Amino acid sequence: MKAGSFEWHPARSADEAVALLAEYAPQDGRVIAGGQSLVPSMALRLAFPSHLIDINGVEEFARVRVDGNELVIGACVRHAAFHVPVEPGPLGRLMVQVVHDIAHFPIRQRGTFCGSLANADPASEWCLLAATLGARMVAKSVRGTRVIPAADWFQGIMTTALAEDELLAEVRLPLLPEGSRAGFYEFSRRAGDYALAMALVTWRDQGGAMQDVRIGAGAVEVQPRRLAKAEAVLEGRPRGTAAIDDAAAAASAAVDPLEDFHTSADYRRDLVGTAVRRAFAQAGS
Amino acid sequence: MAQKMAITLDVNGTEHEIRVEPRKTLSDALRGDCGLTGTNVGCEHGVCGACTVLLDGVPVRSCLMFAVQAQGKALRTVEGLSTGGKLHALQQAFTDNHALQCGFCTSGFLMLAAGTLEQQPDIDDESLREVLSSNLCRCTGYQNILRAVRQVRDAGKEGAR
Protein backbone atom coordinates (compact mmCIF):
# COMPACT_ATOMS: atom_id res chain seq x y z
CA MET A 1 0.00 0.00 0.00
CA LYS A 2 2.95 2.34 -0.52
CA ALA A 3 3.65 3.88 -3.92
CA GLY A 4 6.71 2.77 -5.83
CA SER A 5 9.72 4.99 -6.29
CA PHE A 6 9.57 7.92 -8.71
CA GLU A 7 11.30 11.20 -9.44
CA TRP A 8 9.25 14.33 -8.90
CA HIS A 9 9.36 17.22 -11.35
CA PRO A 10 7.30 20.24 -10.31
CA ALA A 11 6.47 22.46 -13.31
CA ARG A 12 5.96 26.22 -13.00
CA SER A 13 4.52 26.94 -16.43
CA ALA A 14 2.62 25.14 -19.18
CA ASP A 15 5.68 25.28 -21.44
CA GLU A 16 7.88 23.78 -18.74
CA ALA A 17 5.29 21.06 -18.11
CA VAL A 18 5.15 19.92 -21.74
CA ALA A 19 8.96 20.11 -22.03
CA LEU A 20 9.29 17.85 -18.96
CA LEU A 21 6.64 15.54 -20.38
CA ALA A 22 8.47 15.32 -23.72
CA GLU A 23 11.62 14.34 -21.85
CA TYR A 24 10.14 11.89 -19.36
CA ALA A 25 7.09 10.38 -21.08
CA PRO A 26 9.32 7.88 -22.94
CA GLN A 27 10.77 6.91 -19.53
CA ASP A 28 7.36 6.06 -18.07
CA GLY A 29 6.66 9.61 -16.92
CA ARG A 30 3.16 10.87 -16.25
CA VAL A 31 1.38 14.07 -15.33
CA ILE A 32 -0.03 14.46 -11.83
CA ALA A 33 -2.76 17.05 -11.25
CA GLY A 34 -5.11 16.42 -8.31
CA GLY A 35 -3.86 12.85 -7.99
CA GLN A 36 -7.10 11.57 -6.46
CA SER A 37 -7.20 8.62 -8.87
CA LEU A 38 -3.49 8.37 -9.68
CA VAL A 39 -2.20 8.27 -6.09
CA PRO A 40 -4.50 5.43 -4.99
CA SER A 41 -3.56 3.55 -8.17
CA MET A 42 0.09 4.02 -7.21
CA ALA A 43 -0.58 2.94 -3.62
CA LEU A 44 -2.19 -0.24 -4.94
CA ARG A 45 0.74 -0.65 -7.38
CA LEU A 46 -1.64 -0.61 -10.33
CA ALA A 47 0.33 2.39 -11.58
CA PHE A 48 4.10 2.51 -11.30
CA PRO A 49 5.34 5.71 -13.00
CA SER A 50 9.09 6.41 -12.85
CA HIS A 51 8.59 10.17 -13.14
CA LEU A 52 5.76 12.48 -12.12
CA ILE A 53 5.41 15.88 -13.75
CA ASP A 54 3.49 17.91 -11.18
CA ILE A 55 1.31 20.69 -12.65
CA ASN A 56 -0.17 21.90 -9.35
CA GLY A 57 2.12 24.92 -9.35
CA VAL A 58 1.18 26.10 -12.84
CA GLU A 59 -0.88 29.26 -12.26
CA GLU A 60 -2.37 29.48 -15.76
CA PHE A 61 -3.86 25.98 -15.31
CA ALA A 62 -5.88 27.07 -12.27
CA ARG A 63 -8.16 29.36 -14.27
CA VAL A 64 -11.74 28.91 -15.42
CA ARG A 65 -13.14 31.53 -17.80
CA VAL A 66 -15.75 32.17 -20.47
CA ASP A 67 -14.39 32.66 -23.99
CA GLY A 68 -17.09 33.44 -26.55
CA ASN A 69 -19.70 30.71 -26.22
CA GLU A 70 -17.41 28.30 -24.39
CA LEU A 71 -16.49 27.70 -20.77
CA VAL A 72 -12.73 27.14 -20.67
CA ILE A 73 -11.50 24.98 -17.80
CA GLY A 74 -7.76 24.87 -17.14
CA ALA A 75 -5.83 21.68 -16.43
CA CYS A 76 -5.72 22.17 -12.66
CA VAL A 77 -9.17 23.56 -11.86
CA ARG A 78 -10.47 21.55 -8.87
CA HIS A 79 -13.90 19.93 -8.71
CA ALA A 80 -14.65 22.18 -5.71
CA ALA A 81 -14.54 25.25 -7.98
CA PHE A 82 -17.93 24.11 -9.30
CA HIS A 83 -19.63 24.04 -5.88
CA VAL A 84 -20.82 27.52 -6.89
CA PRO A 85 -21.81 28.52 -10.45
CA VAL A 86 -18.69 29.43 -12.44
CA GLU A 87 -20.86 31.23 -15.01
CA PRO A 88 -24.36 32.70 -14.59
CA GLY A 89 -26.15 30.60 -17.26
CA PRO A 90 -27.72 27.14 -17.26
CA LEU A 91 -24.33 25.38 -17.61
CA GLY A 92 -23.02 26.91 -14.38
CA ARG A 93 -26.15 25.73 -12.54
CA LEU A 94 -25.99 22.25 -14.08
CA MET A 95 -22.37 21.85 -13.01
CA VAL A 96 -23.29 22.69 -9.40
CA GLN A 97 -25.76 19.78 -9.46
CA VAL A 98 -23.34 17.37 -11.07
CA VAL A 99 -20.33 18.13 -8.86
CA HIS A 100 -22.09 16.96 -5.69
CA ASP A 101 -22.10 13.39 -6.98
CA ILE A 102 -18.34 13.36 -7.55
CA ALA A 103 -16.66 11.34 -4.79
CA HIS A 104 -16.55 13.19 -1.46
CA PHE A 105 -15.99 16.75 -0.30
CA PRO A 106 -12.25 16.38 0.56
CA ILE A 107 -11.57 14.55 -2.73
CA ARG A 108 -13.23 17.41 -4.60
CA GLN A 109 -10.80 19.87 -2.99
CA ARG A 110 -7.87 18.19 -4.81
CA GLY A 111 -9.25 16.33 -7.82
CA THR A 112 -9.50 18.25 -11.08
CA PHE A 113 -12.01 18.52 -13.94
CA CYS A 114 -9.40 17.90 -16.63
CA GLY A 115 -7.88 15.06 -14.62
CA SER A 116 -11.25 13.30 -14.78
CA LEU A 117 -11.35 13.77 -18.54
CA ALA A 118 -7.80 12.45 -18.95
CA ASN A 119 -8.49 9.49 -16.65
CA ALA A 120 -11.68 8.66 -18.60
CA ASP A 121 -13.24 6.36 -16.04
CA PRO A 122 -16.54 5.05 -17.50
CA ALA A 123 -18.29 6.27 -14.32
CA SER A 124 -16.90 9.81 -14.44
CA GLU A 125 -19.55 12.52 -14.13
CA TRP A 126 -17.48 15.15 -15.96
CA CYS A 127 -16.81 12.72 -18.81
CA LEU A 128 -20.57 12.26 -19.19
CA LEU A 129 -21.04 16.03 -19.24
CA ALA A 130 -18.28 16.45 -21.84
CA ALA A 131 -19.66 13.69 -24.05
CA THR A 132 -23.26 14.92 -23.85
CA LEU A 133 -22.52 18.60 -24.48
CA GLY A 134 -19.79 17.98 -27.05
CA ALA A 135 -16.73 19.40 -25.29
CA ARG A 136 -13.46 20.12 -27.08
CA MET A 137 -10.25 18.94 -25.47
CA VAL A 138 -7.10 21.04 -25.98
CA ALA A 139 -3.99 18.87 -25.98
CA LYS A 140 -0.59 20.53 -25.69
CA SER A 141 2.86 19.12 -26.35
CA VAL A 142 6.22 20.42 -27.54
CA ARG A 143 4.98 19.47 -31.01
CA GLY A 144 2.15 21.98 -30.77
CA THR A 145 -1.50 22.20 -29.78
CA ARG A 146 -4.43 20.24 -31.15
CA VAL A 147 -8.13 20.26 -30.40
CA ILE A 148 -9.89 16.93 -29.97
CA PRO A 149 -13.71 16.75 -30.07
CA ALA A 150 -15.47 14.63 -27.46
CA ALA A 151 -16.61 12.22 -30.18
CA ASP A 152 -12.95 11.28 -30.79
CA TRP A 153 -11.66 11.72 -27.25
CA PHE A 154 -13.09 8.63 -25.56
CA GLN A 155 -11.59 5.40 -26.83
CA GLY A 156 -12.75 2.82 -24.29
CA ILE A 157 -12.29 2.18 -20.60
CA MET A 158 -9.80 4.73 -19.21
CA THR A 159 -8.44 5.31 -22.71
CA THR A 160 -8.37 8.60 -24.60
CA ALA A 161 -6.96 10.10 -27.79
CA LEU A 162 -4.25 11.86 -25.76
CA ALA A 163 -0.72 10.89 -26.87
CA GLU A 164 1.84 10.03 -24.19
CA ASP A 165 3.73 13.31 -24.63
CA GLU A 166 0.53 15.39 -24.62
CA LEU A 167 -0.98 17.23 -21.69
CA LEU A 168 -4.69 18.05 -21.48
CA ALA A 169 -4.17 21.82 -21.07
CA GLU A 170 -7.84 22.80 -21.06
CA VAL A 171 -11.34 21.59 -21.78
CA ARG A 172 -13.79 23.80 -23.66
CA LEU A 173 -17.46 23.20 -22.84
CA PRO A 174 -20.13 24.85 -24.99
CA LEU A 175 -22.33 27.14 -22.87
CA LEU A 176 -25.99 26.14 -22.77
CA PRO A 177 -28.13 28.82 -24.42
CA GLU A 178 -30.36 30.89 -22.09
CA GLY A 179 -33.68 29.06 -21.69
CA SER A 180 -32.05 25.64 -21.92
CA ARG A 181 -33.28 23.02 -19.50
CA ALA A 182 -30.95 20.46 -17.99
CA GLY A 183 -31.16 17.57 -15.56
CA PHE A 184 -28.82 14.98 -14.10
CA TYR A 185 -29.37 11.80 -12.13
CA GLU A 186 -26.87 9.30 -10.77
CA PHE A 187 -27.49 6.02 -8.99
CA SER A 188 -24.85 4.53 -6.71
CA ARG A 189 -25.09 2.17 -3.77
CA ARG A 190 -23.39 4.44 -1.26
CA ALA A 191 -22.97 8.22 -1.01
CA GLY A 192 -19.89 9.22 -2.97
CA ASP A 193 -19.37 5.81 -4.52
CA TYR A 194 -18.96 5.09 -8.22
CA ALA A 195 -22.15 5.37 -10.26
CA LEU A 196 -23.84 2.21 -11.49
CA ALA A 197 -25.67 4.32 -14.04
CA MET A 198 -26.26 8.00 -14.66
CA ALA A 199 -28.00 10.18 -17.19
CA LEU A 200 -27.65 13.79 -18.22
CA VAL A 201 -30.29 15.49 -20.35
CA THR A 202 -30.62 18.94 -21.93
CA TRP A 203 -33.24 20.49 -24.21
CA ARG A 204 -35.10 23.69 -25.03
CA ASP A 205 -38.88 24.17 -24.90
CA GLN A 206 -39.97 25.71 -28.20
CA GLY A 207 -43.67 26.45 -28.62
CA GLY A 208 -44.66 23.52 -26.41
CA ALA A 209 -42.29 21.04 -28.09
CA MET A 210 -38.85 19.81 -27.07
CA GLN A 211 -35.97 20.91 -29.28
CA ASP A 212 -32.23 20.16 -29.35
CA VAL A 213 -32.72 17.17 -27.06
CA ARG A 214 -29.54 15.61 -25.76
CA ILE A 215 -29.55 12.44 -23.67
CA GLY A 216 -26.24 11.11 -22.40
CA ALA A 217 -25.63 7.94 -20.40
CA GLY A 218 -22.57 7.22 -18.26
CA ALA A 219 -21.24 4.38 -16.08
CA VAL A 220 -23.12 1.97 -18.33
CA GLU A 221 -20.89 1.25 -21.31
CA VAL A 222 -17.10 1.44 -21.71
CA GLN A 223 -17.44 5.19 -22.22
CA PRO A 224 -20.15 7.81 -21.86
CA ARG A 225 -22.10 8.73 -24.98
CA ARG A 226 -25.21 10.38 -26.34
CA LEU A 227 -28.09 8.04 -27.12
CA ALA A 228 -29.30 9.31 -30.51
CA LYS A 229 -32.23 6.91 -30.68
CA ALA A 230 -33.62 8.09 -27.36
CA GLU A 231 -33.09 11.72 -28.33
CA ALA A 232 -34.99 11.19 -31.61
CA VAL A 233 -37.99 9.88 -29.67
CA LEU A 234 -38.39 13.24 -27.94
CA GLU A 235 -37.32 15.73 -30.60
CA GLY A 236 -40.30 17.90 -31.56
CA ARG A 237 -42.67 16.23 -29.09
CA PRO A 238 -44.37 17.96 -26.17
CA ARG A 239 -42.79 17.05 -22.87
CA GLY A 240 -44.91 14.60 -20.90
CA THR A 241 -44.73 11.40 -18.92
CA ALA A 242 -45.57 9.17 -21.90
CA ALA A 243 -42.96 10.81 -24.14
CA ILE A 244 -40.27 10.50 -21.49
CA ASP A 245 -41.20 6.88 -20.78
CA ASP A 246 -40.74 6.19 -24.50
CA ALA A 247 -37.33 7.87 -24.45
CA ALA A 248 -36.33 5.89 -21.36
CA ALA A 249 -37.32 2.64 -23.06
CA ALA A 250 -35.35 3.65 -26.16
CA ALA A 251 -32.33 4.44 -23.96
CA SER A 252 -32.50 1.01 -22.28
CA ALA A 253 -32.73 -0.68 -25.67
CA ALA A 254 -29.83 1.32 -27.11
CA VAL A 255 -27.11 0.49 -24.58
CA ASP A 256 -24.64 -2.39 -24.41
CA PRO A 257 -24.07 -2.46 -20.64
CA LEU A 258 -20.91 -3.43 -18.79
CA GLU A 259 -21.26 -6.35 -16.43
CA ASP A 260 -19.48 -7.04 -13.18
CA PHE A 261 -19.82 -9.39 -10.23
CA HIS A 262 -22.43 -7.25 -8.48
CA THR A 263 -24.20 -5.74 -11.46
CA SER A 264 -25.68 -7.68 -14.36
CA ALA A 265 -26.15 -6.20 -17.82
CA ASP A 266 -29.93 -6.48 -17.44
CA TYR A 267 -29.86 -4.55 -14.20
CA ARG A 268 -27.79 -1.75 -15.72
CA ARG A 269 -30.04 -1.68 -18.79
CA ASP A 270 -33.07 -1.22 -16.55
CA LEU A 271 -31.24 1.39 -14.49
CA VAL A 272 -30.46 3.50 -17.58
CA GLY A 273 -34.17 3.96 -18.26
CA THR A 274 -34.76 4.95 -14.65
CA ALA A 275 -31.82 7.36 -14.75
CA VAL A 276 -33.17 9.03 -17.90
CA ARG A 277 -36.63 9.42 -16.35
CA ARG A 278 -35.22 10.83 -13.14
CA ALA A 279 -32.85 13.19 -14.97
CA PHE A 280 -35.87 14.71 -16.73
CA ALA A 281 -37.79 14.83 -13.45
CA GLN A 282 -34.83 16.44 -11.72
CA ALA A 283 -34.87 19.21 -14.33
CA GLY A 284 -38.27 20.19 -12.90
CA SER A 285 -41.60 20.87 -14.52
CA MET B 1 15.42 4.34 -5.14
CA ALA B 2 14.86 8.04 -5.78
CA GLN B 3 16.95 10.56 -3.87
CA LYS B 4 15.55 11.95 -0.66
CA MET B 5 14.57 15.59 -0.88
CA ALA B 6 14.96 18.20 1.85
CA ILE B 7 11.62 19.89 2.38
CA THR B 8 9.95 22.08 4.98
CA LEU B 9 6.40 21.43 6.14
CA ASP B 10 4.46 24.09 8.01
CA VAL B 11 2.27 22.14 10.42
CA ASN B 12 0.14 23.94 13.00
CA GLY B 13 2.38 26.98 12.60
CA THR B 14 5.62 25.08 13.27
CA GLU B 15 8.16 24.44 10.55
CA HIS B 16 9.41 20.88 10.22
CA GLU B 17 12.54 20.36 8.16
CA ILE B 18 12.51 16.79 6.95
CA ARG B 19 14.11 14.61 4.28
CA VAL B 20 11.76 12.38 2.34
CA GLU B 21 11.58 10.37 -0.83
CA PRO B 22 9.04 11.85 -3.29
CA ARG B 23 6.90 8.73 -2.92
CA LYS B 24 6.26 9.35 0.77
CA THR B 25 2.65 10.37 1.37
CA LEU B 26 1.85 13.43 3.42
CA SER B 27 0.20 11.21 6.03
CA ASP B 28 3.34 9.09 6.48
CA ALA B 29 5.55 12.19 6.63
CA LEU B 30 3.36 13.78 9.29
CA ARG B 31 3.48 10.65 11.41
CA GLY B 32 6.98 9.31 10.77
CA ASP B 33 9.03 12.41 10.07
CA CYS B 34 7.22 15.18 11.95
CA GLY B 35 6.29 12.88 14.85
CA LEU B 36 2.67 13.96 14.72
CA THR B 37 0.89 10.66 15.18
CA GLY B 38 -2.56 12.13 15.86
CA THR B 39 -3.33 11.78 12.16
CA ASN B 40 -4.34 8.17 11.65
CA VAL B 41 -3.79 6.13 8.51
CA GLY B 42 -6.55 3.69 7.69
CA CYS B 43 -7.07 2.51 4.14
CA GLU B 44 -4.17 4.38 2.46
CA HIS B 45 -6.13 4.86 -0.74
CA GLY B 46 -8.54 7.66 -0.03
CA VAL B 47 -11.64 5.76 1.00
CA CYS B 48 -11.83 6.05 4.78
CA GLY B 49 -10.88 9.65 5.57
CA ALA B 50 -9.07 8.81 8.83
CA CYS B 51 -6.05 10.81 7.61
CA THR B 52 -7.98 14.03 6.85
CA VAL B 53 -5.97 17.19 7.53
CA LEU B 54 -6.42 20.83 6.56
CA LEU B 55 -4.37 22.09 3.62
CA ASP B 56 -4.58 25.89 3.41
CA GLY B 57 -7.81 25.60 5.40
CA VAL B 58 -9.58 22.93 3.35
CA PRO B 59 -9.96 19.28 4.38
CA VAL B 60 -8.00 16.83 2.21
CA ARG B 61 -6.96 13.18 2.42
CA SER B 62 -3.32 13.29 3.47
CA CYS B 63 -2.75 9.78 2.05
CA LEU B 64 -3.70 11.06 -1.42
CA MET B 65 -0.90 13.54 -1.79
CA PHE B 66 2.84 13.34 -1.49
CA ALA B 67 4.67 15.24 1.25
CA VAL B 68 6.79 17.08 -1.34
CA GLN B 69 3.58 18.59 -2.72
CA ALA B 70 2.71 20.18 0.63
CA GLN B 71 5.68 22.56 0.71
CA GLY B 72 4.61 26.17 1.09
CA LYS B 73 1.14 25.18 2.30
CA ALA B 74 -0.29 25.77 5.75
CA LEU B 75 -1.11 22.36 7.23
CA ARG B 76 -3.23 21.74 10.28
CA THR B 77 -3.61 18.46 12.10
CA VAL B 78 -5.58 17.35 15.15
CA GLU B 79 -2.61 18.31 17.37
CA GLY B 80 -3.30 21.95 16.45
CA LEU B 81 -6.92 22.00 17.56
CA SER B 82 -6.64 22.49 21.32
CA THR B 83 -5.08 25.65 22.68
CA GLY B 84 -3.36 26.03 26.05
CA GLY B 85 -4.65 22.71 27.33
CA LYS B 86 -8.22 23.65 26.48
CA LEU B 87 -10.11 21.40 24.12
CA HIS B 88 -11.41 22.81 20.84
CA ALA B 89 -15.20 23.21 20.80
CA LEU B 90 -15.49 20.23 18.46
CA GLN B 91 -13.34 18.02 20.69
CA GLN B 92 -15.49 18.96 23.68
CA ALA B 93 -18.69 18.31 21.72
CA PHE B 94 -17.41 14.90 20.55
CA THR B 95 -16.74 14.02 24.20
CA ASP B 96 -20.10 15.33 25.41
CA ASN B 97 -22.07 13.53 22.68
CA HIS B 98 -20.25 10.21 22.85
CA ALA B 99 -19.22 10.80 19.23
CA LEU B 100 -16.29 8.42 19.46
CA GLN B 101 -15.95 4.83 20.50
CA CYS B 102 -12.64 3.32 19.42
CA GLY B 103 -11.40 6.75 18.31
CA PHE B 104 -9.54 5.68 15.19
CA CYS B 105 -11.59 7.87 12.84
CA THR B 106 -11.89 10.76 15.29
CA SER B 107 -8.97 12.95 14.25
CA GLY B 108 -10.10 12.73 10.62
CA PHE B 109 -13.68 13.62 11.50
CA LEU B 110 -12.52 16.49 13.71
CA MET B 111 -10.42 18.03 10.93
CA LEU B 112 -13.17 17.48 8.36
CA ALA B 113 -15.67 19.21 10.64
CA ALA B 114 -13.28 21.98 11.68
CA GLY B 115 -12.43 22.90 8.09
CA THR B 116 -16.07 22.76 7.05
CA LEU B 117 -17.42 24.91 9.89
CA GLU B 118 -14.70 27.50 9.42
CA GLN B 119 -15.63 27.90 5.78
CA GLN B 120 -19.38 27.44 6.15
CA PRO B 121 -20.39 28.36 9.71
CA ASP B 122 -24.08 28.32 8.72
CA ILE B 123 -23.99 25.04 6.77
CA ASP B 124 -27.45 23.44 6.62
CA ASP B 125 -28.19 19.95 7.96
CA GLU B 126 -28.38 18.30 4.55
CA SER B 127 -25.06 19.72 3.38
CA LEU B 128 -23.46 18.78 6.68
CA ARG B 129 -24.63 15.20 6.28
CA GLU B 130 -23.18 15.16 2.79
CA VAL B 131 -19.81 16.46 4.00
CA LEU B 132 -19.65 14.08 6.97
CA SER B 133 -20.47 11.14 4.67
CA SER B 134 -16.91 11.62 3.36
CA ASN B 135 -15.39 9.69 6.26
CA LEU B 136 -15.97 6.21 7.65
CA CYS B 137 -16.56 5.28 11.28
CA ARG B 138 -16.53 1.51 11.75
CA CYS B 139 -18.07 1.77 15.22
CA THR B 140 -21.01 3.35 13.34
CA GLY B 141 -21.19 6.40 15.53
CA TYR B 142 -22.47 8.58 12.71
CA GLN B 143 -25.54 9.98 14.47
CA ASN B 144 -23.53 11.09 17.47
CA ILE B 145 -20.84 12.61 15.26
CA LEU B 146 -23.50 14.53 13.37
CA ARG B 147 -25.06 15.64 16.66
CA ALA B 148 -21.72 16.87 17.99
CA VAL B 149 -20.91 18.89 14.89
CA ARG B 150 -24.41 20.35 14.71
CA GLN B 151 -24.12 21.41 18.34
CA VAL B 152 -20.94 23.34 17.62
CA ARG B 153 -22.46 24.91 14.53
CA ASP B 154 -25.58 25.92 16.46
CA ALA B 155 -23.50 27.38 19.27
CA GLY B 156 -22.06 29.69 16.62
CA LYS B 157 -18.54 28.92 17.60
CA GLU B 158 -17.59 28.65 13.94
CA GLY B 159 -15.59 25.54 14.74
CA ALA B 160 -12.92 27.88 15.86
CA ARG B 161 -10.11 28.74 18.18
Contacts between the chains, C-beta under 8 A, distances in Angstrom:
chain1	res1	chain2	res2	distance
A	1	B	44	4.3
A	1	B	45	7.0
A	2	B	23	7.0
A	2	B	25	7.8
A	2	B	28	7.7
A	2	B	44	7.7
A	3	B	23	4.5
A	3	B	25	7.5
A	3	B	66	7.9
A	4	B	23	6.6
A	5	B	1	5.2
A	5	B	2	4.8
A	5	B	21	6.8
A	5	B	22	8.0
A	5	B	23	5.6
A	6	B	2	6.2
A	6	B	22	5.9
A	6	B	23	6.0
A	7	B	2	5.2
A	7	B	3	8.0
A	7	B	22	6.6
A	8	B	2	7.7
A	8	B	5	7.4
A	8	B	22	3.7
A	8	B	66	7.1
A	8	B	68	5.4
A	10	B	68	7.9
A	35	B	64	6.1
A	35	B	65	6.1
A	35	B	66	7.9
A	35	B	69	7.9
A	36	B	46	6.5
A	36	B	61	7.8
A	36	B	64	5.6
A	39	B	25	7.6
A	39	B	45	7.9
A	39	B	46	7.2
A	39	B	63	7.7
A	39	B	64	4.7
A	39	B	65	6.7
A	39	B	66	7.5
A	40	B	45	3.8
A	40	B	46	5.1
A	40	B	64	6.6
A	42	B	23	7.8
A	43	B	25	7.8
A	43	B	44	5.4
A	43	B	45	4.9
A	43	B	63	7.3
A	44	B	45	6.2
A	52	B	22	7.3
A	54	B	69	6.6
A	56	B	69	6.3
A	80	B	58	7.5
A	100	B	130	6.9
A	104	B	49	7.4
A	104	B	133	6.8
A	104	B	134	3.6
A	104	B	135	8.0
A	105	B	59	6.9
A	105	B	112	7.6
A	105	B	116	7.4
A	105	B	130	7.1
A	105	B	131	4.7
A	105	B	134	5.0
A	106	B	49	6.7
A	106	B	52	5.8
A	106	B	58	7.7
A	106	B	59	4.5
A	106	B	60	5.2
A	106	B	61	5.5
A	106	B	112	6.7
A	106	B	134	5.5
A	107	B	46	6.6
A	107	B	61	6.8
A	107	B	64	7.5
A	107	B	134	7.6
A	109	B	55	7.6
A	109	B	58	4.6
A	109	B	59	6.7
A	109	B	60	5.3
A	110	B	60	5.5
A	110	B	61	7.6
A	110	B	64	6.6
A	110	B	65	6.7
A	191	B	130	7.1
A	191	B	133	4.2
A	192	B	133	6.2
A	192	B	134	6.8
